[in-house]
Amino acid sequence: MDTKYLEVIKAPVITEKAGNINQNGKYVFEVDVKANKTEIKLAIEKIFKVNVIEVRTLNVKPKKRRVGRYSGLTNRKKKAIVTLKEGQTIDLG
């Protein structure tokens, strides 16, 4: 497996909301901010050996945070909601 695919997919998003989406054959991943849908699709297919039907992406804006007198922003993120072919699953456990 090529390491460039591992750089595109950072981590699965494991939250209650993402868990509800998983029941429909969709999975949520945090991906590289510069990755496009085609790169995400190829990476998921190569890493998990599944067939991807659809990829939807969303940019998560940075939030303001303050530590003492210093204020700044968190890092921006990008999430991908991946729909798999019916009957296929990804084990995130």
Rosetta silent file (secondary structure, phi, psi, omega in degrees, C-alpha in Angstrom):
SEQUENCE: MDTKYLEVIKAPVITEKAGNINQNGKYVFEVDVKANKTEIKLAIEKIFKVNVIEVRTLNVKPKKRRVGRYSGLTNRKKKAIVTLKEGQTIDLG
SCORE:     score description
SCORE:     0.000 S_00000001
   1 L     0.000  141.081 -177.912    0.000    0.000    0.000 S_00000001
   2 L   -80.806  139.719 -177.494    1.249    3.454   -0.868 S_00000001
   3 H   -71.975  -18.801  179.949    1.920    5.866    2.010 S_00000001
   4 H   -65.313  -28.428  177.587    0.314    8.774    0.148 S_00000001
   5 H   -69.259  -33.985  178.968   -3.096    7.184    0.803 S_00000001
   6 H   -71.182  -23.795  177.841   -2.393    7.166    4.540 S_00000001
   7 H   -77.254  -26.646 -179.408   -1.640   10.896    4.397 S_00000001
   8 H   -73.406  -47.557 -178.779   -5.048   11.662    2.848 S_00000001
   9 E   -93.552  115.421 -177.670   -7.114    9.862    5.519 S_00000001
  10 E   -86.210  -52.506 -176.557   -6.184   11.142    8.979 S_00000001
  11 E  -165.703  153.985  171.838   -8.662    9.380   11.297 S_00000001
  12 E   -75.011  148.258  176.217  -12.214    8.098   11.544 S_00000001
  13 L   -92.545  115.036 -177.267  -14.666   10.402   13.294 S_00000001
  14 L  -113.698   91.304  177.211  -16.154    8.444   16.187 S_00000001
  15 L  -133.077  173.070  179.479  -19.010   10.460   17.664 S_00000001
  16 H   -64.420  -40.942  179.882  -22.640    9.762   18.443 S_00000001
  17 H   -66.402  -42.197  177.928  -23.763   11.583   15.307 S_00000001
  18 H   -66.500  -32.480  177.041  -21.262    9.709   13.131 S_00000001
  19 H   -65.016  -37.069  177.211  -22.441    6.461   14.731 S_00000001
  20 H   -67.490  -34.781  178.767  -26.002    7.163   13.636 S_00000001
  21 H   -70.295  -32.905 -178.410  -24.792    7.772   10.077 S_00000001
  22 H   -60.264  -26.729 -178.920  -22.856    4.451   10.116 S_00000001
  23 L   -67.264  -19.397  179.856  -26.121    2.514   10.267 S_00000001
  24 L   -96.402   12.098 -178.483  -26.902    3.655    6.712 S_00000001
  25 L    80.638   19.597  178.690  -23.621    2.346    5.258 S_00000001
  26 E  -114.597  144.972 -178.864  -21.941    5.737    5.508 S_00000001
  27 E  -130.622  146.018 -176.590  -18.701    6.462    7.345 S_00000001
  28 E  -111.769  130.418  179.133  -17.166    9.747    8.471 S_00000001
  29 E  -129.650  147.540  168.810  -13.416   10.416    8.248 S_00000001
  30 E   -88.952  127.949 -174.399  -11.208   13.383    8.996 S_00000001
  31 E  -123.236  170.596  177.438   -9.148   13.986    5.876 S_00000001
  32 L   -63.446  140.296 -176.023   -6.359   16.258    4.685 S_00000001
  33 L   -62.009  -31.376 -177.103   -7.576   19.814    4.055 S_00000001
  34 L   -88.967   -4.094 -176.763   -6.094   19.812    0.540 S_00000001
  35 L   -74.400  142.046  175.419   -7.559   16.420   -0.491 S_00000001
  36 L  -103.388  176.382 -173.826  -10.272   16.314   -3.134 S_00000001
  37 H   -63.559  -36.855 -179.841  -13.102   13.796   -3.506 S_00000001
  38 H   -65.753  -43.350  178.444  -11.265   11.643   -6.039 S_00000001
  39 H   -64.260  -39.863  179.415   -8.207   11.308   -3.802 S_00000001
  40 H   -64.266  -44.099  179.741  -10.403   10.468   -0.807 S_00000001
  41 H   -60.265  -48.173  179.738  -12.265    7.799   -2.784 S_00000001
  42 H   -61.363  -42.055 -178.362   -9.041    6.155   -3.979 S_00000001
  43 H   -64.335  -45.073  179.578   -7.537    6.224   -0.479 S_00000001
  44 H   -63.156  -43.322 -178.917  -10.591    4.603    1.169 S_00000001
  45 H   -64.930  -39.704 -178.939  -10.765    1.924   -1.530 S_00000001
  46 H   -74.030  -41.563 -175.775   -7.047    1.070   -1.242 S_00000001
  47 H   -72.517  -47.322 -172.863   -6.815    1.161    2.573 S_00000001
  48 H  -101.342   -4.914  179.253  -10.043   -0.683    3.467 S_00000001
  49 L    54.896   53.971  177.319  -10.551   -2.702    0.221 S_00000001
  50 L  -129.729  169.320  176.631  -14.173   -1.600   -0.279 S_00000001
  51 L  -102.644  123.079 -179.073  -16.127    0.006   -3.133 S_00000001
  52 E   -96.234  129.001  178.512  -17.003    3.674   -2.606 S_00000001
  53 E   -92.542  -43.634 -173.037  -20.177    4.962   -4.270 S_00000001
  54 E  -145.609  146.508  175.327  -20.208    8.573   -3.070 S_00000001
  55 E  -129.874  125.482  173.919  -18.002   11.043   -1.205 S_00000001
  56 E  -118.486  136.813 -177.404  -19.331   14.218    0.396 S_00000001
  57 E  -120.758  155.120  173.958  -16.963   16.676    2.011 S_00000001
  58 E  -147.533  139.016  178.167  -17.329   19.550    4.431 S_00000001
  59 E   -91.259  129.485  178.166  -14.874   22.103    5.728 S_00000001
  60 E   -99.361  118.127 -177.782  -14.898   22.677    9.478 S_00000001
  61 L   -72.006  152.036  178.636  -14.005   26.267   10.297 S_00000001
  62 L   -70.459  149.455  178.841  -11.551   27.025   13.106 S_00000001
  63 L  -103.627  149.813  175.820  -12.950   28.017   16.506 S_00000001
  64 E   -76.401  133.188  177.428  -11.712   30.871   18.681 S_00000001
  65 E  -134.022  152.286 -178.639   -9.908   29.678   21.797 S_00000001
  66 E  -135.277  133.613  174.961   -8.247   31.572   24.610 S_00000001
  67 E  -124.949  104.496 -176.336   -5.553   30.518   27.066 S_00000001
  68 L    65.337 -125.437 -179.739   -5.040   33.247   29.667 S_00000001
  69 L   -91.708   -4.338 -178.499   -4.439   36.500   27.839 S_00000001
  70 E   -94.462  129.806  177.506   -3.526   34.794   24.566 S_00000001
  71 E  -120.695  152.437 -178.889   -6.250   34.169   22.019 S_00000001
  72 E  -165.573 -164.870 -178.490   -6.063   32.267   18.778 S_00000001
  73 E  -124.224  149.030  171.895   -7.813   29.814   16.535 S_00000001
  74 L   -75.059  168.958  179.144   -7.911   26.028   16.393 S_00000001
  75 L   -72.716  146.483  175.274   -6.754   24.333   13.210 S_00000001
  76 L   -76.792  155.469 -176.799   -9.216   24.042   10.355 S_00000001
  77 E  -135.225  166.834  174.213  -10.344   20.545    9.411 S_00000001
  78 E  -135.487  132.550  177.839  -12.040   18.719    6.578 S_00000001
  79 E  -112.938  151.418  176.393  -14.443   15.819    6.989 S_00000001
  80 E  -128.532  130.123  174.262  -15.553   13.307    4.386 S_00000001
  81 E  -103.206  115.186 -172.657  -18.777   11.288    4.512 S_00000001
  82 E  -108.016  127.371  176.503  -18.186    8.149    2.463 S_00000001
  83 E  -101.558  126.911 -179.054  -21.017    5.940    1.161 S_00000001
  84 E   -97.579  163.049  174.865  -20.062    2.319    0.499 S_00000001
  85 L   -62.148  145.616 -175.177  -21.571   -0.237   -1.849 S_00000001
  86 L   -58.991  133.988  179.279  -24.490   -2.040   -0.230 S_00000001
  87 L    94.810  -10.891  179.770  -23.448   -4.934    1.975 S_00000001
  88 L   -98.176  147.687 -179.936  -19.889   -3.671    2.600 S_00000001
  89 L  -137.805  161.796  173.884  -18.649   -2.433    5.965 S_00000001
  90 L  -121.182  128.887  178.112  -15.543   -0.945    7.534 S_00000001
  91 L   -88.810  109.198 -178.065  -14.474   -2.119   11.000 S_00000001
  92 L   -95.243   -0.204 -176.021  -13.461    1.002   12.923 S_00000001
  93 L   -81.799    0.000    0.000  -13.077   -0.788   16.254 S_00000001
